[in-house]
Amino acid sequence: MGGRQATARRPRAAEPADLEGREIVIEPGGCTGWHYHRVQLMAVVKSGTLTRILHDNTVEVHRTGTSFVEPEGIRHIHLGRNLGTEPVVLYVTCDALPEGAPFSIPTPAPPGAAACACPGRAP
């Protein structure tokens, strides 16, 4: 068999890093409300189908077994919805947040986007 085998070097941090993980559940018909994050998140969809609406009205659909990254900061406002019939379960990992810092920051819909119509969610 010819050709070269692909190799990858394992990344190494200059210093130890603290990570934080959590499980997020969105019930059928539920949503997150418009929000953003202070740090970049890496998420895996354990079950269900998550529909994300991004700040520019782009819609992304993530099914069971897929993963995605949510960038940090106010320029990356988004909304997560469960339009399916089973709970969406996400496993999320990010850099550890400072003690007492919220995981997400609720915010109004970005310009040109529809306001959140999720029951019990504001703004």
CYANA upper distance limits for C-alpha pairs under 8 A (distance plus 0.5 A):
 13 ALA  CA     17 ALA  CA      7.96
 17 ALA  CA     95 ASP  CA      8.11
 18 ASP  CA     95 ASP  CA      6.60
 18 ASP  CA     96 ALA  CA      5.94
 19 LEU  CA     93 THR  CA      7.30
 19 LEU  CA     94 CYS  CA      6.15
 19 LEU  CA     95 ASP  CA      4.98
 19 LEU  CA     96 ALA  CA      5.22
 20 GLU  CA     93 THR  CA      6.14
 20 GLU  CA     94 CYS  CA      5.88
 20 GLU  CA     95 ASP  CA      6.34
 20 GLU  CA     96 ALA  CA      5.29
 20 GLU  CA     97 LEU  CA      8.03
 21 GLY  CA     91 TYR  CA      7.68
 21 GLY  CA     92 VAL  CA      5.97
 21 GLY  CA     93 THR  CA      4.86
 21 GLY  CA     94 CYS  CA      7.00
 22 ARG  CA     91 TYR  CA      6.46
 22 ARG  CA     92 VAL  CA      5.92
 22 ARG  CA     93 THR  CA      7.23
 23 GLU  CA     89 VAL  CA      7.33
 23 GLU  CA     90 LEU  CA      6.11
 23 GLU  CA     91 TYR  CA      5.25
 23 GLU  CA     92 VAL  CA      6.79
 24 ILE  CA     88 VAL  CA      8.46
 24 ILE  CA     89 VAL  CA      6.22
 24 ILE  CA     90 LEU  CA      5.55
 24 ILE  CA     91 TYR  CA      7.04
 24 ILE  CA     92 VAL  CA      7.97
 25 VAL  CA     87 PRO  CA      7.00
 25 VAL  CA     88 VAL  CA      6.07
 25 VAL  CA     89 VAL  CA      5.10
 25 VAL  CA     90 LEU  CA      6.92
 26 ILE  CA     30 GLY  CA      6.23
 26 ILE  CA     31 CYS  CA      6.90
 26 ILE  CA     32 THR  CA      8.11
 26 ILE  CA     81 ARG  CA      8.08
 26 ILE  CA     82 ASN  CA      6.86
 26 ILE  CA     87 PRO  CA      6.16
 26 ILE  CA     88 VAL  CA      5.56
 26 ILE  CA     89 VAL  CA      7.12
 27 GLU  CA     31 CYS  CA      8.40
 27 GLU  CA     82 ASN  CA      7.19
 27 GLU  CA     86 GLU  CA      7.47
 27 GLU  CA     87 PRO  CA      4.99
 27 GLU  CA     88 VAL  CA      6.89
 28 PRO  CA     82 ASN  CA      5.85
 28 PRO  CA     83 LEU  CA      6.76
 28 PRO  CA     84 GLY  CA      6.20
 28 PRO  CA     85 THR  CA      5.78
 28 PRO  CA     86 GLU  CA      6.17
 28 PRO  CA     87 PRO  CA      5.95
 28 PRO  CA     88 VAL  CA      8.00
 29 GLY  CA     81 ARG  CA      7.72
 29 GLY  CA     82 ASN  CA      5.91
 29 GLY  CA     83 LEU  CA      5.99
 29 GLY  CA     84 GLY  CA      7.57
 29 GLY  CA     85 THR  CA      8.33
 30 GLY  CA     81 ARG  CA      6.47
 30 GLY  CA     82 ASN  CA      6.02
 30 GLY  CA     83 LEU  CA      8.13
 30 GLY  CA    118 CYS  CA      7.07
 30 GLY  CA    119 PRO  CA      8.17
 31 CYS  CA     79 LEU  CA      7.65
 31 CYS  CA     80 GLY  CA      5.88
 31 CYS  CA     81 ARG  CA      4.69
 31 CYS  CA     82 ASN  CA      6.61
 31 CYS  CA    118 CYS  CA      6.46
 32 THR  CA     79 LEU  CA      6.40
 32 THR  CA     80 GLY  CA      5.71
 32 THR  CA     81 ARG  CA      7.09
 32 THR  CA    118 CYS  CA      8.36
 32 THR  CA    121 ARG  CA      7.92
 33 GLY  CA     79 LEU  CA      5.96
 33 GLY  CA     80 GLY  CA      7.50
 33 GLY  CA    106 PRO  CA      7.52
 33 GLY  CA    116 CYS  CA      6.37
 33 GLY  CA    118 CYS  CA      7.14
 33 GLY  CA    121 ARG  CA      6.09
 33 GLY  CA    122 ALA  CA      7.07
 33 GLY  CA    123 PRO  CA      8.04
 34 TRP  CA     77 ILE  CA      6.98
 34 TRP  CA     78 HIS  CA      5.93
 34 TRP  CA     79 LEU  CA      5.15
 34 TRP  CA     80 GLY  CA      8.37
 34 TRP  CA    106 PRO  CA      6.44
 34 TRP  CA    107 THR  CA      6.12
 34 TRP  CA    108 PRO  CA      6.78
 34 TRP  CA    109 ALA  CA      6.36
 34 TRP  CA    116 CYS  CA      7.11
 34 TRP  CA    122 ALA  CA      8.50
 34 TRP  CA    123 PRO  CA      8.02
 35 HIS  CA     77 ILE  CA      5.86
 35 HIS  CA     78 HIS  CA      6.20
 35 HIS  CA     79 LEU  CA      7.01
 35 HIS  CA    104 SER  CA      6.71
 35 HIS  CA    105 ILE  CA      5.72
 35 HIS  CA    106 PRO  CA      4.80
 35 HIS  CA    107 THR  CA      5.62
 35 HIS  CA    108 PRO  CA      8.25
 36 TYR  CA     72 GLU  CA      7.51
 36 TYR  CA     73 GLY  CA      6.64
 36 TYR  CA     74 ILE  CA      6.38
 36 TYR  CA     76 HIS  CA      6.61
 36 TYR  CA     77 ILE  CA      5.24
 36 TYR  CA     78 HIS  CA      6.90
 36 TYR  CA    104 SER  CA      6.19
 36 TYR  CA    105 ILE  CA      5.85
 36 TYR  CA    106 PRO  CA      7.34
 36 TYR  CA    107 THR  CA      7.94
 37 HIS  CA     41 LEU  CA      8.35
 37 HIS  CA     71 PRO  CA      8.08
 37 HIS  CA     72 GLU  CA      5.71
 37 HIS  CA     73 GLY  CA      6.23
 37 HIS  CA     74 ILE  CA      8.00
 37 HIS  CA    103 PHE  CA      7.14
 37 HIS  CA    104 SER  CA      5.34
 37 HIS  CA    105 ILE  CA      6.62
 38 ARG  CA     72 GLU  CA      5.82
 38 ARG  CA     73 GLY  CA      6.00
 38 ARG  CA    103 PHE  CA      8.11
 38 ARG  CA    104 SER  CA      7.65
 38 ARG  CA    105 ILE  CA      8.30
 39 VAL  CA     71 PRO  CA      7.66
 39 VAL  CA     72 GLU  CA      5.11
 39 VAL  CA     73 GLY  CA      7.58
 39 VAL  CA     94 CYS  CA      7.23
 39 VAL  CA     95 ASP  CA      7.14
 39 VAL  CA     97 LEU  CA      8.33
 40 GLN  CA     69 VAL  CA      7.61
 40 GLN  CA     70 GLU  CA      6.18
 40 GLN  CA     71 PRO  CA      5.11
 40 GLN  CA     72 GLU  CA      4.96
 40 GLN  CA     94 CYS  CA      6.70
 40 GLN  CA     95 ASP  CA      8.02
 41 LEU  CA     69 VAL  CA      6.13
 41 LEU  CA     70 GLU  CA      5.57
 41 LEU  CA     71 PRO  CA      7.11
 41 LEU  CA     72 GLU  CA      7.97
 41 LEU  CA     92 VAL  CA      7.02
 41 LEU  CA     93 THR  CA      6.31
 41 LEU  CA     94 CYS  CA      5.34
 41 LEU  CA     95 ASP  CA      8.41
 42 MET  CA     67 SER  CA      7.82
 42 MET  CA     68 PHE  CA      6.51
 42 MET  CA     69 VAL  CA      5.09
 42 MET  CA     70 GLU  CA      6.99
 42 MET  CA     92 VAL  CA      6.16
 42 MET  CA     93 THR  CA      5.81
 42 MET  CA     94 CYS  CA      6.90
 43 ALA  CA     67 SER  CA      5.93
 43 ALA  CA     68 PHE  CA      5.95
 43 ALA  CA     69 VAL  CA      6.74
 43 ALA  CA     70 GLU  CA      8.39
 43 ALA  CA     90 LEU  CA      6.82
 43 ALA  CA     91 TYR  CA      6.06
 43 ALA  CA     92 VAL  CA      4.86
 43 ALA  CA     93 THR  CA      6.95
 44 VAL  CA     65 GLY  CA      7.11
 44 VAL  CA     66 THR  CA      6.35
 44 VAL  CA     67 SER  CA      4.75
 44 VAL  CA     68 PHE  CA      7.20
 44 VAL  CA     90 LEU  CA      6.13
 44 VAL  CA     91 TYR  CA      5.73
 44 VAL  CA     92 VAL  CA      7.05
 45 VAL  CA     49 THR  CA      8.07
 45 VAL  CA     50 LEU  CA      8.20
 45 VAL  CA     62 HIS  CA      7.55
 45 VAL  CA     63 ARG  CA      6.96
 45 VAL  CA     64 THR  CA      5.50
 45 VAL  CA     65 GLY  CA      5.96
 45 VAL  CA     66 THR  CA      6.15
 45 VAL  CA     67 SER  CA      6.65
 45 VAL  CA     88 VAL  CA      7.79
 45 VAL  CA     89 VAL  CA      6.56
 45 VAL  CA     90 LEU  CA      5.19
 45 VAL  CA     91 TYR  CA      7.05
 46 LYS  CA     64 THR  CA      5.95
 46 LYS  CA     65 GLY  CA      6.41
 46 LYS  CA     88 VAL  CA      8.00
 46 LYS  CA     89 VAL  CA      5.83
 46 LYS  CA     90 LEU  CA      6.12
 46 LYS  CA     91 TYR  CA      7.26
 47 SER  CA     63 ARG  CA      7.91
 47 SER  CA     64 THR  CA      5.24
 47 SER  CA     65 GLY  CA      7.86
 47 SER  CA     86 GLU  CA      8.48
 47 SER  CA     87 PRO  CA      7.56
 47 SER  CA     88 VAL  CA      5.91
 47 SER  CA     89 VAL  CA      5.69
 47 SER  CA     90 LEU  CA      7.85
 48 GLY  CA     63 ARG  CA      6.78
 48 GLY  CA     64 THR  CA      6.13
 48 GLY  CA     82 ASN  CA      8.37
 48 GLY  CA     84 GLY  CA      7.52
 48 GLY  CA     86 GLU  CA      6.29
 48 GLY  CA     87 PRO  CA      6.25
 48 GLY  CA     88 VAL  CA      4.81
 48 GLY  CA     89 VAL  CA      7.12
 49 THR  CA     61 VAL  CA      7.42
 49 THR  CA     62 HIS  CA      6.14
 49 THR  CA     63 ARG  CA      4.92
 49 THR  CA     64 THR  CA      6.74
 49 THR  CA     82 ASN  CA      7.05
 49 THR  CA     83 LEU  CA      8.03
 49 THR  CA     84 GLY  CA      6.97
 49 THR  CA     88 VAL  CA      6.52
 50 LEU  CA     61 VAL  CA      6.30
 50 LEU  CA     62 HIS  CA      5.62
 50 LEU  CA     63 ARG  CA      6.93
 50 LEU  CA     80 GLY  CA      7.05
 50 LEU  CA     81 ARG  CA      6.42
 50 LEU  CA     82 ASN  CA      5.91
 50 LEU  CA     83 LEU  CA      8.00
 50 LEU  CA     88 VAL  CA      6.85
 51 THR  CA     59 VAL  CA      7.40
 51 THR  CA     60 GLU  CA      6.30
 51 THR  CA     61 VAL  CA      5.04
 51 THR  CA     62 HIS  CA      6.88
 51 THR  CA     80 GLY  CA      6.24
 51 THR  CA     81 ARG  CA      5.60
 51 THR  CA     82 ASN  CA      6.79
 51 THR  CA     83 LEU  CA      7.67
 52 ARG  CA     59 VAL  CA      6.17
 52 ARG  CA     60 GLU  CA      5.62
 52 ARG  CA     61 VAL  CA      6.80
 52 ARG  CA     62 HIS  CA      8.44
 52 ARG  CA     78 HIS  CA      7.30
 52 ARG  CA     79 LEU  CA      6.08
 52 ARG  CA     80 GLY  CA      4.99
 52 ARG  CA     81 ARG  CA      6.76
 53 ILE  CA     57 ASN  CA      6.27
 53 ILE  CA     58 THR  CA      6.28
 53 ILE  CA     59 VAL  CA      5.16
 53 ILE  CA     60 GLU  CA      7.03
 53 ILE  CA     78 HIS  CA      6.09
 53 ILE  CA     79 LEU  CA      5.68
 53 ILE  CA     80 GLY  CA      7.00
 54 LEU  CA     58 THR  CA      5.75
 54 LEU  CA     59 VAL  CA      6.88
 54 LEU  CA     60 GLU  CA      8.37
 54 LEU  CA     76 HIS  CA      7.70
 54 LEU  CA     77 ILE  CA      6.88
 54 LEU  CA     78 HIS  CA      4.93
 54 LEU  CA     79 LEU  CA      7.08
 55 HIS  CA     75 ARG  CA      8.09
 55 HIS  CA     76 HIS  CA      6.57
 55 HIS  CA     77 ILE  CA      5.58
 55 HIS  CA     78 HIS  CA      6.01
 55 HIS  CA    109 ALA  CA      8.46
 55 HIS  CA    110 PRO  CA      6.38
 55 HIS  CA    113 ALA  CA      7.79
 56 ASP  CA    110 PRO  CA      8.43
 56 ASP  CA    112 GLY  CA      8.37
 56 ASP  CA    113 ALA  CA      7.99
 57 ASN  CA    112 GLY  CA      8.36
 57 ASN  CA    113 ALA  CA      6.71
 62 HIS  CA     66 THR  CA      6.58
 62 HIS  CA     67 SER  CA      7.80
 62 HIS  CA     68 PHE  CA      8.40
 70 GLU  CA     76 HIS  CA      8.28
 71 PRO  CA     76 HIS  CA      6.85
 72 GLU  CA     76 HIS  CA      7.07
 73 GLY  CA     77 ILE  CA      8.16
 77 ILE  CA    107 THR  CA      8.27
 77 ILE  CA    109 ALA  CA      8.30
 77 ILE  CA    110 PRO  CA      7.49
 82 ASN  CA     87 PRO  CA      7.87
 82 ASN  CA     88 VAL  CA      6.95
 97 LEU  CA    101 ALA  CA      6.60
 97 LEU  CA    102 PRO  CA      8.43
 97 LEU  CA    103 PHE  CA      8.06
106 PRO  CA    122 ALA  CA      7.87
106 PRO  CA    123 PRO  CA      7.36
107 THR  CA    122 ALA  CA      8.43
107 THR  CA    123 PRO  CA      6.57
108 PRO  CA    115 ALA  CA      7.75
108 PRO  CA    122 ALA  CA      8.29
108 PRO  CA    123 PRO  CA      5.75
109 ALA  CA    113 ALA  CA      6.35
109 ALA  CA    114 ALA  CA      7.01
109 ALA  CA    115 ALA  CA      5.82
109 ALA  CA    116 CYS  CA      7.41
109 ALA  CA    123 PRO  CA      8.38
116 CYS  CA    121 ARG  CA      7.74
116 CYS  CA    122 ALA  CA      7.75
116 CYS  CA    123 PRO  CA      7.84
117 ALA  CA    121 ARG  CA      8.23
